[in-house]
Structure formats: structure tokens, C-alpha cells
């Protein structure tokens, strides 16, 4: 499942960069340290679904922007 966590982190980073926000910007809005956002984006830490939805709301994106398609997950886990 580590690869799924990395894919989600990468997609969060893409959505953040698309919005032209720094990690510090997102961290401030989440009321967390910038290093925590960095660990999320690198896949170093598993983040709760509740936190992911909070991030999606802030970045104004949808589940398809953050969660990888199941076919991609299957291909990377197999």
C-alpha cells in the first residue's frame, strides 16, 4: 500500500502546485507544520481520509484528482 500513499501524495502536490501554493501556504491553512505537508506529498506518512478531504476542499479538487484509479493501483501493486 506504500505505493498508493506515494501516488496520493504526488497528486496532492500536483494540485497544490497547480494552485500556485507553497507547502507553507497549505500547511498554514491546515494548521500543521510545513514538514508535515512535505511528508504527505512524499508518501512518507499515511494521511487520514478526513485530512485528505480537508486538503481536497482547500485545493478545490475532486477525488479523481487525488485518488489514483484502481487499475493504476493494481498495476503498481502486482
Secondary structure as UniProt FT lines:
FT   HELIX           2..18
FT   TURN            19..20
FT   HELIX           23..30
FT   HELIX           34..42
FT   HELIX           49..59
FT   HELIX           63..66
FT   HELIX           70..77
//
